[in-house]
Amino acid sequence: MKEFPPCPSVDEAPAALFDGGHVWLHELVDGAPVRFQVQEDGRLRFGDAVRVFDDVPSGYEHVARHVRERFDRDALREATDDVESVVFFGFAMHYCGTDYDWVRTPPFLGSDVWSGSGYLLPDRVEKIYDRLGLDALDTVAAEVRAVDFDPDGYAFPASAWYDGPVAGVLVRDKTDHRARLDNPEVGENTDSATTSAREAVDERDDVDDPETFARRHVTPDRFDAVADSLRREGRPVTFDALYERTVELLARAHHDRLFGRGNPDVRAVRSEVAALTRAYLDDRE
């Protein structure tokens, strides 16, 4: 599978990126790199920045589920005779340092498409993902004169995915030069009140106590939000749909704790979420 394109910081970017022409600016999200391709038999194969998965790891199941449900394989086959020559790149949207609105933010956001001979132009990427049923990185500005872009004086805009500023911007041109401009006030290195509050909660509800952990984070308000999102998608609010989507949101919002620290009992957490889901639905009958 094609590897991720290198993306240096603007300080190390090729001079040609800013010498002339136009650049596109996209919201650079604080997520985990993920890529996938359609195999000839129609199955989807996934990978991260360094590995191609034989089996999708549990921490990336939310991405695989989302892509498998929404990706239009027929549309891809209509566009190319060799589906395996196309590779899709983007971000798995789970907690990596920034608390996005996990209901509003899709599990996958696409950044690039490799077509076998090169990366598609930035003005086509968003249209391609939309046609195939997925979301792309939000376009902050299109066709900005490269000589007018000042990284040192750039004012980071609001994010499309939570009530806060973008984690950075991805700067690209039509010749596939690219660079990233990170926002030092967002992500793992920030000392914001939000991060401090999250760490304080983490100390109170250790994931080693599955019942306490689930009850603190799976609230009626969260169920209401998940139920509303299912209705907007035209899906009935059944036990299975509400339970699976709520487990997925919990895994995304607390990805670092459920999949990155020791060996927490994720099965016990899921069991408690199932009990909470049944109680929520019973209260509304």
Backbone bond lengths (Angstrom), bond angles and torsions (degrees), N, CA, C in turn:
res aa  C-N    CA-C-N  psi(-1)  N-CA   C-N-CA  omega(-1)  CA-C   N-CA-C  phi
1 M - - - 1.459 - - 1.526 109.19 -
2 K 1.321 116.78 137.99 1.461 121.59 -179.02 1.521 110.55 -55.30
3 E 1.333 116.01 138.42 1.460 120.90 179.63 1.525 110.85 -79.84
4 F 1.330 114.90 161.19 1.461 120.64 177.49 1.524 110.83 -61.84
5 P 1.338 117.38 141.27 1.464 119.25 175.57 1.527 110.18 -69.33
6 P 1.315 118.58 139.72 1.470 119.53 176.90 1.518 110.76 -64.32
7 C 1.324 115.58 143.06 1.465 119.78 -178.73 1.529 108.65 -137.66
8 P 1.325 117.56 89.68 1.469 120.86 -178.58 1.529 111.44 -72.84
9 S 1.310 115.61 168.20 1.464 119.75 172.59 1.523 109.12 -70.44
10 V 1.312 116.70 163.07 1.464 119.63 -178.11 1.530 111.04 -62.14
11 D 1.334 117.13 -26.57 1.464 119.93 178.90 1.527 111.97 -68.34
12 E 1.337 116.79 -24.35 1.458 121.43 -178.39 1.525 111.98 -112.72
13 A 1.319 116.75 12.93 1.467 121.06 -176.52 1.521 111.36 -72.06
14 P 1.340 117.09 153.82 1.463 119.61 174.86 1.525 110.57 -59.42
15 A 1.311 115.96 137.69 1.466 120.05 -178.06 1.521 111.53 -58.33
16 A 1.342 116.63 -29.64 1.461 120.38 -176.96 1.526 112.29 -63.71
17 L 1.335 117.51 -22.14 1.455 120.04 -178.65 1.520 111.80 -62.55
18 F 1.326 116.83 -34.86 1.461 120.27 -174.93 1.523 113.42 -112.87
19 D 1.333 117.54 6.55 1.461 120.44 -176.57 1.528 113.24 -78.13
20 G 1.319 116.93 -27.55 1.452 119.65 -177.81 1.511 110.55 -178.33
21 G 1.320 115.99 179.68 1.448 120.16 -178.84 1.516 111.97 75.00
22 H 1.337 115.01 -155.25 1.451 120.79 -176.15 1.525 110.54 -127.00
23 V 1.324 114.51 154.87 1.466 120.49 177.51 1.523 109.26 -127.32
24 W 1.339 113.69 154.93 1.460 121.76 174.50 1.516 107.85 -109.26
25 L 1.326 116.52 140.07 1.455 122.24 178.42 1.525 108.66 -114.10
26 H 1.339 115.59 126.05 1.463 121.28 178.85 1.518 109.18 -122.09
27 E 1.336 115.34 148.40 1.455 118.51 176.61 1.528 109.96 -64.18
28 L 1.311 116.34 122.71 1.461 122.03 176.99 1.525 107.42 -91.07
29 V 1.321 116.10 112.61 1.460 120.16 -174.30 1.522 111.34 -90.38
30 D 1.316 114.87 158.69 1.462 122.32 179.91 1.528 107.84 -93.13
31 G 1.343 115.55 77.37 1.456 121.31 -178.30 1.516 110.52 -133.78
32 A 1.329 115.84 -177.16 1.466 121.42 -178.83 1.526 109.73 -99.30
33 P 1.333 118.50 131.84 1.470 120.31 179.73 1.522 111.57 -59.42
34 V 1.327 115.82 136.34 1.459 120.96 177.63 1.527 108.38 -147.77
35 R 1.317 117.40 147.12 1.460 122.79 179.93 1.519 108.92 -139.37
36 F 1.335 115.60 157.84 1.458 118.86 177.41 1.521 110.02 -155.59
37 Q 1.328 115.20 161.80 1.451 122.18 175.15 1.518 108.81 -145.44
38 V 1.320 115.21 156.88 1.462 121.14 175.62 1.516 108.19 -92.17
39 Q 1.332 116.21 127.35 1.454 120.09 176.41 1.525 110.04 -83.18
40 E 1.308 116.22 165.63 1.460 120.48 -174.83 1.523 112.22 -59.12
41 D 1.336 116.70 -31.55 1.466 119.90 -179.81 1.524 112.64 -83.11
42 G 1.346 116.93 3.87 1.457 120.96 177.32 1.511 114.63 95.09
43 R 1.313 117.79 -12.97 1.457 119.54 179.05 1.525 110.77 -73.81
44 L 1.320 115.32 151.61 1.456 121.61 179.17 1.521 109.95 -97.81
45 R 1.313 115.97 134.85 1.460 121.74 176.90 1.528 107.95 -114.41
46 F 1.329 116.32 132.51 1.460 121.97 -174.73 1.530 110.78 -115.94
47 G 1.323 114.60 159.76 1.450 121.52 174.54 1.515 109.96 -157.90
48 D 1.321 115.75 168.45 1.460 119.64 173.48 1.521 108.34 -108.66
49 A 1.312 118.11 -153.83 1.458 120.17 -175.71 1.520 113.03 -69.39
50 V 1.335 117.30 -24.23 1.472 119.54 -175.10 1.520 114.02 -125.15
51 R 1.336 118.24 -21.06 1.466 120.90 -174.56 1.523 110.80 -119.57
52 V 1.339 115.10 152.99 1.460 121.49 164.62 1.518 105.85 -106.87
53 F 1.320 117.67 125.62 1.452 121.26 -172.19 1.533 111.82 -79.51
54 D 1.332 115.94 131.92 1.462 120.03 166.27 1.527 108.75 -75.44
55 D 1.314 115.70 -44.54 1.466 123.10 173.10 1.520 106.98 -127.66
56 V 1.319 117.05 135.71 1.460 121.05 -178.12 1.527 109.10 -65.68
57 P 1.336 118.85 123.99 1.471 121.02 178.19 1.522 110.99 -62.62
58 S 1.325 116.20 152.90 1.461 120.25 -177.06 1.525 112.46 -57.34
59 G 1.336 117.35 -32.48 1.457 119.97 -179.59 1.515 114.45 -70.58
60 Y 1.341 116.95 -11.88 1.463 121.65 179.18 1.530 112.48 -114.20
61 E 1.334 116.71 8.04 1.462 119.24 -178.60 1.517 111.92 -62.94
62 H 1.342 117.67 -31.21 1.466 119.79 179.97 1.523 110.85 -63.75
63 V 1.340 117.32 -36.26 1.459 120.74 178.01 1.522 110.46 -68.69
64 A 1.333 115.80 -46.86 1.461 120.37 -178.22 1.517 110.79 -61.03
65 R 1.326 117.94 -44.10 1.459 121.25 179.23 1.523 110.79 -60.39
66 H 1.320 116.41 -47.29 1.458 121.44 -177.57 1.527 111.62 -62.48
67 V 1.327 116.89 -47.80 1.463 120.62 -178.31 1.531 110.51 -66.20
68 R 1.326 117.47 -43.81 1.464 120.12 -179.16 1.523 111.75 -61.59
69 E 1.340 117.02 -36.82 1.456 120.63 -179.18 1.519 112.47 -72.37
70 R 1.329 117.02 -35.53 1.458 119.44 -168.80 1.523 115.10 -106.51
71 F 1.320 117.43 -22.59 1.456 119.74 -172.88 1.531 111.01 -69.35
72 D 1.328 116.23 128.47 1.468 122.79 -177.14 1.530 109.27 -90.63
73 R 1.324 116.69 92.47 1.457 120.64 -178.97 1.527 111.71 -64.64
74 D 1.340 116.93 -35.43 1.471 120.25 -179.53 1.525 110.94 -63.30
75 A 1.321 116.68 -39.55 1.462 119.76 179.01 1.523 110.61 -64.10
76 L 1.330 116.78 -37.39 1.465 119.54 178.02 1.525 110.43 -67.39
77 R 1.308 117.68 -42.08 1.473 120.40 -179.73 1.526 111.37 -65.35
78 E 1.327 117.07 -30.92 1.458 119.82 176.37 1.525 111.42 -69.88
79 A 1.342 116.28 -26.80 1.462 120.72 -175.34 1.524 112.87 -89.28
80 T 1.336 117.97 -21.87 1.465 119.70 -177.71 1.521 110.22 -150.00
81 D 1.326 116.09 148.46 1.465 121.28 176.70 1.517 112.22 -83.26
82 D 1.322 116.42 -16.83 1.473 121.38 -176.63 1.523 109.06 -123.49
83 V 1.333 116.49 87.97 1.466 119.39 -174.82 1.527 111.51 -66.16
84 E 1.331 117.73 -28.43 1.465 119.53 -178.12 1.522 112.58 -73.16
85 S 1.334 117.77 -12.13 1.460 120.60 178.17 1.529 111.93 -80.62
86 V 1.340 117.27 -8.10 1.463 121.77 -177.66 1.523 109.25 -104.64
87 V 1.318 115.82 129.37 1.459 121.59 178.63 1.522 108.30 -125.00
88 F 1.324 115.09 135.84 1.462 121.85 -178.54 1.529 109.32 -108.62
89 F 1.319 115.49 133.48 1.463 121.93 -177.04 1.521 109.84 -120.36
90 G 1.313 115.32 147.98 1.456 118.36 176.94 1.508 111.34 -179.13
91 F 1.331 114.60 -149.18 1.458 121.01 -174.81 1.519 110.91 -130.79
92 A 1.334 115.27 133.64 1.454 121.42 168.55 1.521 106.70 -78.73
93 M 1.327 115.75 119.40 1.456 119.31 -173.16 1.526 110.83 -93.00
94 H 1.340 113.64 84.86 1.450 121.51 169.71 1.529 107.54 -132.82
95 Y 1.315 116.78 170.57 1.464 120.31 -171.60 1.518 111.93 -61.51
96 C 1.332 115.23 120.42 1.466 122.22 175.45 1.527 110.71 -127.81
97 G 1.334 115.88 11.76 1.457 120.57 -178.14 1.511 112.77 138.33
98 T 1.326 117.78 -17.61 1.465 122.44 -179.09 1.524 109.40 -122.72
99 D 1.322 116.71 129.77 1.463 121.37 178.81 1.525 110.01 -86.26
100 Y 1.319 116.26 90.31 1.458 120.38 175.51 1.526 109.86 -75.01
101 D 1.315 115.91 167.94 1.453 121.57 171.62 1.525 106.03 -76.49
102 W 1.333 117.09 99.92 1.459 121.05 -168.65 1.519 113.12 -71.50
103 V 1.339 117.89 -20.47 1.459 120.04 174.34 1.514 110.01 -75.01
104 R 1.319 116.23 -43.47 1.463 121.01 -177.82 1.521 112.38 -75.72
105 T 1.326 117.70 -32.72 1.461 122.07 -174.53 1.529 111.02 -84.01
106 P 1.329 118.74 123.61 1.464 119.66 179.32 1.527 111.16 -68.97
107 P 1.335 117.82 156.83 1.468 120.68 -179.79 1.525 113.78 -64.67
108 F 1.329 117.35 -21.12 1.466 121.00 179.86 1.518 109.52 -134.39
109 L 1.342 115.39 136.87 1.464 121.99 172.25 1.518 107.89 -127.96
110 G 1.331 116.93 122.35 1.448 121.67 -176.56 1.512 113.18 -82.20
111 S 1.326 115.52 142.18 1.470 120.38 179.83 1.520 112.69 -117.79
112 D 1.348 117.41 -32.58 1.460 121.54 -174.70 1.517 110.57 -147.17
113 V 1.335 114.24 160.24 1.460 121.48 172.11 1.522 107.86 -137.24
114 W 1.321 116.23 124.13 1.463 122.59 175.08 1.524 108.04 -97.38
115 S 1.323 117.09 125.68 1.459 120.58 -172.69 1.518 113.91 -101.89
116 G 1.335 118.18 7.86 1.455 121.36 -178.84 1.504 112.24 104.83
117 S 1.313 117.19 -31.34 1.463 121.43 178.95 1.524 112.47 -119.57
118 G 1.319 116.85 -9.59 1.451 120.33 -179.93 1.518 110.96 170.96
119 Y 1.328 116.31 172.82 1.450 121.27 177.47 1.528 109.59 -81.92
120 L 1.316 116.30 139.59 1.459 119.70 178.59 1.523 110.32 -65.82
121 L 1.319 115.18 152.70 1.462 120.88 -178.58 1.527 110.24 -65.04
122 P 1.328 116.60 148.31 1.474 119.41 -175.42 1.520 113.90 -59.21
123 D 1.336 118.18 -29.64 1.456 119.22 -179.50 1.527 112.63 -77.96
124 R 1.333 116.99 -6.76 1.469 121.08 177.84 1.521 113.00 -102.57
125 V 1.322 116.81 -23.32 1.464 120.68 -172.58 1.533 111.45 -59.58
126 E 1.334 116.57 -49.10 1.466 119.45 -178.12 1.529 110.97 -61.54
127 K 1.326 117.26 -39.71 1.467 120.65 179.44 1.524 111.44 -65.95
128 I 1.333 116.43 -39.24 1.465 120.22 179.46 1.525 110.57 -63.66
129 Y 1.332 116.70 -47.42 1.469 118.89 -179.57 1.526 110.86 -63.16
130 D 1.313 117.04 -39.69 1.458 120.16 178.95 1.531 110.32 -62.55
131 R 1.318 117.33 -42.87 1.465 121.16 179.88 1.527 111.42 -64.05
132 L 1.326 117.02 -32.99 1.454 121.57 -177.47 1.528 112.96 -89.64
133 G 1.331 117.23 -0.29 1.452 120.95 174.09 1.506 116.48 94.72
134 L 1.335 117.48 12.83 1.461 121.18 -178.48 1.524 110.83 -122.03
135 D 1.321 115.27 167.64 1.465 121.40 179.38 1.521 110.26 -99.78
136 A 1.319 115.00 146.31 1.463 121.85 176.61 1.523 109.88 -109.84
137 L 1.324 115.36 168.00 1.458 119.55 173.28 1.522 109.67 -54.56
138 D 1.315 115.66 141.93 1.461 120.30 179.75 1.526 110.28 -68.14
139 T 1.330 116.28 133.61 1.461 120.99 177.08 1.522 109.00 -82.60
140 V 1.314 116.27 115.70 1.453 121.59 -179.74 1.527 110.65 -78.93
141 A 1.335 116.28 -42.17 1.471 121.13 179.03 1.519 108.12 -157.04
142 A 1.328 115.89 140.23 1.466 121.28 -178.83 1.517 110.38 -114.53
143 E 1.325 115.00 141.89 1.463 123.15 175.35 1.533 113.25 52.32
144 V 1.316 113.95 51.86 1.471 121.04 173.59 1.524 108.06 -81.71
145 R 1.323 117.22 134.55 1.461 119.37 176.81 1.519 109.11 -60.65
146 A 1.330 116.02 123.15 1.464 120.91 -173.83 1.523 112.06 -57.12
147 V 1.327 116.54 -38.50 1.468 119.52 -177.43 1.518 111.64 -70.20
148 D 1.354 117.28 -15.21 1.460 120.48 179.65 1.523 112.89 -91.41
149 F 1.346 116.51 -8.67 1.457 119.21 -178.09 1.524 109.68 -84.22
150 D 1.326 116.60 120.02 1.464 122.54 -177.95 1.523 109.50 -114.25
151 P 1.333 118.66 99.45 1.469 120.32 -178.81 1.523 112.92 -58.49
152 D 1.318 117.67 -35.20 1.467 120.19 -176.71 1.524 112.09 -69.63
153 G 1.324 116.60 -31.36 1.457 119.33 -177.74 1.516 113.99 -106.78
154 Y 1.343 116.58 13.67 1.454 119.48 -174.02 1.525 111.40 -71.27
155 A 1.330 115.98 131.89 1.467 122.02 177.08 1.527 108.63 -96.66
156 F 1.320 117.12 110.62 1.450 120.96 -176.75 1.527 110.78 -66.07
157 P 1.330 117.82 130.28 1.471 120.49 -179.52 1.525 112.08 -81.57
158 A 1.331 115.76 178.26 1.456 121.50 176.47 1.523 110.20 -72.67
159 S 1.314 115.54 147.87 1.457 121.29 177.88 1.527 110.74 -73.92
160 A 1.322 115.68 152.34 1.462 121.37 173.97 1.521 111.76 -80.64
161 W 1.361 117.55 -8.16 1.462 119.38 -166.62 1.524 114.37 -121.88
162 Y 1.296 119.05 -0.47 1.458 121.77 171.97 1.511 107.63 -165.98
163 D 1.321 116.90 171.66 1.460 121.06 -177.86 1.522 109.67 -86.53
164 G 1.309 115.29 75.04 1.450 122.19 179.94 1.510 109.50 -171.67
165 P 1.329 117.56 177.89 1.469 120.77 -178.17 1.517 112.11 -77.61
166 V 1.317 116.43 161.67 1.462 121.60 177.10 1.522 110.01 -64.96
167 A 1.330 115.34 152.58 1.464 120.14 176.55 1.522 111.61 -74.30
168 G 1.313 116.40 -12.74 1.454 122.25 179.68 1.515 109.38 161.66
169 V 1.318 116.40 -176.13 1.457 120.74 175.10 1.530 109.02 -130.48
170 L 1.322 114.32 143.53 1.452 122.80 173.69 1.529 106.77 -97.02
171 V 1.314 116.26 123.85 1.466 122.10 -177.21 1.525 108.14 -108.16
172 R 1.352 117.20 124.26 1.467 121.09 -178.18 1.521 110.88 -138.20
173 D 1.338 114.74 154.36 1.450 119.40 171.86 1.520 109.46 -123.23
174 K 1.328 116.79 -177.38 1.460 120.53 -174.93 1.525 113.19 -79.04
175 T 1.316 118.02 -7.07 1.465 120.42 178.13 1.528 111.22 -102.51
176 D 1.321 116.07 15.42 1.454 123.88 175.66 1.521 114.04 71.51
177 H 1.327 118.17 18.17 1.454 119.60 166.52 1.525 106.97 -76.01
178 R 1.314 116.03 143.03 1.460 119.38 -177.86 1.511 110.53 -152.82
179 A 1.329 115.06 159.33 1.468 121.79 175.82 1.517 107.80 -160.79
180 R 1.317 115.15 163.12 1.457 120.64 178.63 1.521 109.73 -119.53
181 L 1.318 114.57 140.99 1.453 121.25 174.58 1.515 106.74 -118.44
182 D 1.341 116.62 104.80 1.459 121.51 -175.83 1.526 110.72 -82.47
183 N 1.318 114.37 144.76 1.461 121.12 175.38 1.521 108.12 -91.20
184 P 1.324 119.28 112.07 1.469 121.05 -175.93 1.519 113.78 -66.43
185 E 1.329 117.76 -11.62 1.462 120.71 -178.24 1.522 113.31 -93.09
186 V 1.347 117.02 3.44 1.464 120.74 -177.00 1.519 109.72 -128.15
187 G 1.347 115.93 142.33 1.460 120.09 172.85 1.505 113.25 105.17
188 E 1.323 114.91 -159.73 1.457 121.11 -172.10 1.524 113.32 -63.98
189 N 1.339 117.55 -25.56 1.460 119.64 -175.16 1.519 113.50 -91.58
190 T 1.339 116.43 -1.31 1.454 118.06 -177.48 1.531 111.00 -79.67
191 D 1.319 117.34 148.49 1.456 122.76 176.36 1.520 110.40 -108.31
192 S 1.327 116.11 36.10 1.464 120.95 -174.63 1.523 110.98 -69.84
193 A 1.337 115.26 163.13 1.461 120.94 177.46 1.520 110.46 -63.09
194 T 1.340 116.83 -32.69 1.460 120.38 179.29 1.519 110.78 -61.85
195 T 1.335 116.68 -45.57 1.458 120.34 179.16 1.515 110.94 -64.19
196 S 1.326 117.39 -41.74 1.458 120.64 179.63 1.522 110.86 -62.59
197 A 1.338 116.02 -41.45 1.459 120.21 179.68 1.523 110.50 -64.68
198 R 1.327 116.57 -40.74 1.471 119.78 179.13 1.527 110.30 -62.38
199 E 1.331 117.13 -43.67 1.453 120.17 -179.32 1.524 110.99 -63.90
200 A 1.332 116.80 -35.48 1.458 119.84 178.20 1.521 110.75 -65.30
201 V 1.332 117.25 -41.01 1.460 121.17 177.01 1.515 110.26 -64.90
202 D 1.328 117.00 -41.48 1.461 121.17 179.81 1.517 111.03 -56.08
203 E 1.355 116.82 -36.60 1.451 120.10 -178.76 1.528 110.91 -71.15
204 R 1.351 117.31 -28.50 1.456 120.65 -176.68 1.522 113.03 -81.14
205 D 1.332 117.89 -35.31 1.467 119.25 -172.60 1.524 110.10 -123.52
206 D 1.290 116.60 72.16 1.456 122.73 179.75 1.518 110.01 -54.54
207 V 1.330 115.99 133.59 1.460 120.52 -179.04 1.527 111.80 -64.37
208 D 1.338 117.80 -13.69 1.463 120.45 175.97 1.524 111.47 -69.18
209 D 1.335 117.43 -12.96 1.465 121.71 173.84 1.527 106.57 -108.35
210 P 1.342 118.82 85.92 1.474 122.37 -171.55 1.521 113.50 -56.64
211 E 1.332 117.39 -39.33 1.465 119.58 -176.96 1.522 110.84 -65.02
212 T 1.332 116.13 -48.36 1.469 119.62 179.16 1.522 110.72 -62.40
213 F 1.324 116.45 -43.95 1.459 120.94 -179.35 1.525 111.03 -59.17
214 A 1.339 117.21 -49.74 1.463 120.76 -177.59 1.526 110.78 -64.90
215 R 1.334 117.77 -44.45 1.460 120.06 -176.27 1.531 112.04 -67.22
216 R 1.318 116.66 -30.65 1.464 118.33 178.74 1.526 111.54 -70.75
217 H 1.332 117.57 -36.09 1.459 120.16 -171.31 1.525 114.95 -104.91
218 V 1.327 117.54 -19.02 1.464 119.90 178.09 1.523 107.50 -103.03
219 T 1.319 115.13 87.28 1.452 123.02 -174.67 1.527 110.88 -101.32
220 P 1.341 118.00 165.55 1.474 119.78 174.37 1.524 112.64 -55.84
221 D 1.325 117.07 -36.58 1.472 119.14 178.25 1.522 111.03 -63.09
222 R 1.331 116.87 -39.06 1.466 119.44 178.23 1.526 110.22 -66.92
223 F 1.319 117.30 -41.68 1.461 119.59 176.14 1.524 110.85 -60.82
224 D 1.345 116.41 -42.42 1.466 119.86 178.60 1.527 110.81 -58.41
225 A 1.338 116.43 -43.90 1.468 120.43 -178.61 1.524 111.00 -65.27
226 V 1.337 116.78 -41.23 1.464 120.01 179.29 1.526 110.24 -66.59
227 A 1.326 116.96 -42.70 1.459 120.63 178.85 1.524 110.98 -61.08
228 D 1.325 117.04 -42.10 1.466 120.59 177.84 1.522 111.43 -62.06
229 S 1.338 116.87 -40.31 1.467 119.85 -179.79 1.526 110.60 -66.44
230 L 1.330 118.10 -36.88 1.462 120.88 176.82 1.529 110.71 -64.62
231 R 1.309 116.83 -41.62 1.473 119.86 179.09 1.516 111.22 -64.75
232 R 1.329 116.91 -38.92 1.469 119.08 178.67 1.524 110.85 -64.02
233 E 1.330 117.13 -29.42 1.458 121.46 177.82 1.525 112.40 -83.12
234 G 1.345 115.97 -1.14 1.455 119.52 -179.05 1.507 113.85 77.43
235 R 1.329 117.21 22.00 1.461 121.59 -177.95 1.523 109.96 -106.39
236 P 1.330 118.27 141.85 1.461 120.20 177.78 1.530 111.15 -70.05
237 V 1.318 115.89 148.96 1.460 121.17 -179.81 1.531 108.00 -88.24
238 T 1.328 115.21 77.85 1.456 121.37 176.88 1.525 109.86 -90.04
239 F 1.335 115.80 167.66 1.464 119.18 177.33 1.524 110.45 -57.72
240 D 1.336 117.00 -49.15 1.464 120.13 -175.87 1.520 111.93 -61.13
241 A 1.340 116.51 -45.65 1.467 120.02 -177.77 1.526 110.80 -65.17
242 L 1.342 116.23 -44.91 1.464 119.77 -178.23 1.522 110.69 -67.41
243 Y 1.307 117.49 -41.83 1.465 121.77 -179.69 1.526 111.63 -63.96
244 E 1.332 117.36 -51.70 1.462 120.33 -176.68 1.519 111.45 -63.43
245 R 1.327 117.13 -41.96 1.461 118.99 -179.12 1.528 111.08 -68.81
246 T 1.311 117.82 -34.89 1.467 120.74 178.87 1.524 110.78 -69.39
247 V 1.337 117.14 -42.32 1.466 120.45 175.61 1.523 109.84 -59.25
248 E 1.323 116.24 -41.40 1.463 120.16 -179.77 1.524 111.18 -62.98
249 L 1.331 116.93 -44.66 1.463 119.83 179.10 1.527 111.33 -63.55
250 L 1.329 116.43 -39.83 1.460 119.59 178.49 1.523 110.08 -63.15
251 A 1.337 116.56 -43.15 1.468 120.71 179.64 1.514 111.66 -64.26
252 R 1.314 117.58 -36.70 1.462 120.60 179.84 1.527 111.45 -72.09
253 A 1.337 116.17 -45.20 1.466 120.41 -176.43 1.519 112.23 -68.54
254 H 1.338 117.60 -27.38 1.475 121.78 -177.72 1.522 110.11 -125.65
255 H 1.310 114.95 39.74 1.456 121.28 -175.71 1.522 111.85 -59.09
256 D 1.326 116.39 -40.83 1.462 120.15 -177.44 1.523 111.78 -63.84
257 R 1.323 117.27 -32.42 1.457 121.07 -176.70 1.522 111.67 -85.66
258 L 1.322 117.30 -35.72 1.463 120.17 -176.95 1.529 112.92 -82.50
259 F 1.341 116.40 -26.71 1.461 119.13 -174.66 1.522 113.74 -124.47
260 G 1.330 117.34 -0.52 1.450 117.93 -174.42 1.509 115.67 -125.48
261 R 1.309 117.71 1.92 1.462 119.40 -177.10 1.521 110.25 -131.24
262 G 1.301 117.70 111.23 1.457 121.41 175.56 1.513 112.13 60.31
263 N 1.306 115.77 -134.22 1.459 121.47 -176.52 1.531 109.46 -140.06
264 P 1.341 118.26 68.83 1.461 120.26 -178.25 1.528 111.32 -65.98
265 D 1.324 115.95 155.27 1.455 121.95 -178.64 1.523 108.97 -85.28
266 V 1.324 116.60 82.42 1.464 121.60 -177.43 1.523 110.01 -64.47
267 R 1.333 117.30 -33.75 1.463 119.86 179.57 1.530 110.44 -62.22
268 A 1.332 117.01 -39.60 1.464 120.14 178.98 1.529 110.74 -67.56
269 V 1.320 117.22 -36.13 1.458 120.44 176.41 1.527 109.58 -62.77
270 R 1.327 116.91 -45.98 1.464 121.05 179.15 1.528 111.06 -60.83
271 S 1.314 116.95 -38.99 1.459 120.40 179.30 1.521 111.37 -62.95
272 E 1.323 116.45 -41.48 1.459 119.81 178.77 1.522 111.27 -68.10
273 V 1.337 117.32 -38.05 1.466 120.21 176.77 1.526 110.21 -62.94
274 A 1.331 117.86 -37.10 1.462 120.97 177.44 1.527 110.71 -60.93
275 A 1.334 117.13 -43.28 1.462 120.53 178.71 1.523 111.09 -64.68
276 L 1.317 116.64 -40.70 1.465 120.32 178.55 1.528 111.55 -66.63
277 T 1.317 116.57 -36.38 1.461 120.49 178.48 1.523 110.58 -64.26
278 R 1.331 116.78 -45.72 1.460 120.31 179.12 1.520 110.97 -61.66
279 A 1.338 117.32 -42.42 1.463 120.78 179.30 1.518 111.05 -63.69
280 Y 1.326 117.29 -40.49 1.465 121.28 179.85 1.528 110.09 -61.99
281 L 1.332 117.46 -47.10 1.462 120.79 -178.55 1.534 110.97 -67.73
282 D 1.324 117.14 -37.48 1.470 120.16 179.22 1.535 110.57 -63.84
283 D 1.321 117.17 -37.22 1.467 121.04 -179.71 1.522 111.90 -66.55
284 R 1.333 116.87 -20.06 1.466 120.15 -175.98 1.524 113.34 -105.93
285 E 1.305 116.61 6.12 1.466 120.32 176.17 1.523 110.61 -82.76
